[in-house]
Amino acid sequence: MRSALRRTVAVIGATAVTASLSLALSSGPAAGAAIPKFTMPKIFGTKFQPDPKHDFSRLTPRRDGILRGWVTRYSNGYAVYEPIRWVRDEHTEGYFAGPPKGRRMAYRSRVAPGAKLYSALNCNLRTFSRLTVDRRGLGNKPCSRKVRDAYLKQGRIPSMITVYRGRIVKIQEIFRP
């Protein structure tokens, strides 16, 4: 009787360990895994962020980290994005610009289902309502998934794009004066 009880307990314990292990392995960044702290690039940097090991002949995800960039296309859960830089101008305060024509510097990543958009304009893309930025000029108001998707479809909005495990997990809009 005791040996039968021990075997039953051993089987139940092994099943619980297997279930918890498969759950841990299947969980990704969208399932609540903590995103590490990445080094924030200069918000108004005047040079493109280097990525010497990336093969720009193919549209593939960027390495993990934060990219100062903008989304150029979005469909079916995938975003194509490219780095941007701040260009000083003698007639204005300046503007953001992408790579010159003919220079391929684009990436393509899936947008994680739980990816957050932090807007600089109170999650309102059509009209200026009120600023929701931190002291650095980055958006700090989390928006809904519907607003996030509309933002990505609009395209060419300067942002800090966080990529983790090949997916976009966070987008912070940069407020432009």
C-alpha positions in Angstrom: 0.0 0.0 0.0 2.8 2.4 0.9 4.7 1.7 -2.3 1.6 2.4 -4.4 1.1 5.7 -2.6 4.7 6.7 -3.1 4.5 5.9 -6.8 1.3 8.0 -7.1 2.9 11.0 -5.3 6.0 10.7 -7.5 3.9 10.7 -10.7 1.9 13.7 -9.5 5.1 15.6 -8.6 6.7 14.8 -11.9 3.6 16.0 -13.8 3.6 19.3 -11.8 7.3 19.9 -12.5 6.8 19.2 -16.3 3.8 21.5 -16.5 5.6 24.4 -14.7 8.7 23.9 -16.9 6.7 24.0 -20.1 4.9 27.1 -18.9 8.2 28.8 -18.1 9.7 27.9 -21.5 6.6 29.0 -23.5 6.4 32.4 -21.8 8.0 35.2 -23.8 8.3 39.0 -23.3 4.6 39.5 -23.8 3.8 36.9 -21.1 5.1 39.1 -18.3 8.9 38.4 -18.5 10.8 41.4 -17.1 12.4 43.5 -19.8 16.0 44.4 -18.9 17.2 48.0 -18.5 18.8 49.0 -21.8 21.1 52.1 -22.2 19.0 55.0 -23.5 20.7 56.7 -26.6 20.8 60.5 -26.9 17.3 61.6 -27.7 18.4 64.3 -30.1 21.5 62.5 -31.3 22.9 63.9 -34.5 24.3 60.6 -35.8 22.6 57.3 -36.7 23.0 54.6 -34.0 25.6 52.1 -35.3 24.8 48.5 -35.8 27.9 47.0 -37.5 26.9 43.3 -37.2 23.5 43.7 -38.8 22.9 42.5 -42.4 20.8 45.3 -44.0 20.4 43.3 -47.2 17.5 41.5 -45.4 14.7 42.9 -43.3 15.4 41.2 -39.9 14.9 42.3 -36.3 17.4 44.6 -34.6 19.5 43.4 -31.7 18.0 43.9 -28.2 18.1 47.4 -27.0 16.6 50.9 -27.7 16.7 52.5 -31.1 16.0 56.1 -31.8 13.8 55.6 -34.9 10.5 55.6 -36.5 8.1 53.1 -38.0 7.8 53.3 -41.8 5.3 50.5 -42.4 3.0 48.4 -40.2 0.8 45.5 -41.2 -0.3 42.1 -39.8 1.6 42.6 -36.5 4.9 43.4 -38.1 6.6 46.8 -38.2 9.4 48.0 -40.5 11.4 50.7 -38.8 14.6 52.7 -39.4 17.0 54.8 -37.3 16.7 58.5 -37.3 18.9 61.4 -36.3 18.4 65.1 -35.3 19.4 67.6 -38.0 20.1 71.2 -36.9 18.7 73.9 -39.1 19.5 77.6 -39.2 15.8 78.5 -39.8 14.1 76.2 -37.3 15.0 74.4 -34.1 15.7 71.3 -36.1 14.0 68.1 -37.3 14.4 64.3 -37.4 15.6 62.7 -40.6 15.9 59.1 -41.7 18.7 57.5 -43.7 19.4 59.1 -47.1 17.8 57.6 -50.2 19.6 54.6 -51.5 21.1 53.7 -48.1 19.3 50.7 -46.6 19.0 50.8 -42.8 15.7 49.2 -42.1 14.7 46.5 -39.6 11.5 44.4 -39.4 10.2 43.0 -36.1 6.9 41.6 -34.8 5.2 43.9 -32.4 4.6 42.0 -29.2 0.9 41.7 -28.3 1.5 43.4 -24.9 3.8 46.1 -26.4 3.1 49.5 -24.8 3.0 52.9 -26.6 3.8 55.9 -24.4 2.4 59.0 -26.1 3.7 62.5 -25.8 0.3 64.0 -26.7 -2.2 62.3 -24.4 -2.8 59.4 -26.8 -4.5 61.7 -29.3 -2.9 61.4 -32.8 -5.2 63.9 -34.6 -5.2 67.0 -32.4 -3.0 68.5 -29.8 -4.7 68.0 -26.5 -2.1 68.2 -23.7 1.5 67.2 -23.2 2.2 63.9 -21.4 6.0 63.9 -21.3 8.7 63.4 -18.8 11.5 65.9 -18.2 13.5 64.5 -21.1 10.7 64.9 -23.7 9.6 61.3 -23.9 6.0 60.2 -23.8 4.9 58.8 -20.5 1.2 58.1 -20.9 0.4 54.5 -21.8 -2.1 54.2 -24.6 -4.6 51.5 -25.6 -3.8 48.8 -28.2 -6.1 50.5 -30.7 -4.2 53.8 -30.4 -0.9 51.9 -30.6 -1.9 50.3 -33.8 -3.2 53.5 -35.3 0.1 55.2 -34.3 2.2 52.5 -36.0 0.1 52.7 -39.2 0.5 56.5 -39.3 4.2 56.1 -39.4 7.3 58.4 -39.3 6.7 59.6 -35.7 10.0 59.9 -33.9 10.2 57.4 -31.0 12.5 55.4 -28.8 11.8 51.8 -29.9 12.7 49.0 -27.5 13.4 45.6 -29.0 13.7 42.5 -26.8 14.1 39.0 -28.1 13.4 40.1 -31.6 10.1 41.8 -30.8 9.1 45.4 -30.3 8.0 45.6 -26.6 7.9 49.4 -25.9 7.6 52.6 -28.0 8.1 56.0 -26.4 7.1 59.0 -28.6 9.7 61.8 -28.7 8.1 65.2 -28.3 9.1 67.6 -31.1 9.1 71.3 -30.3 
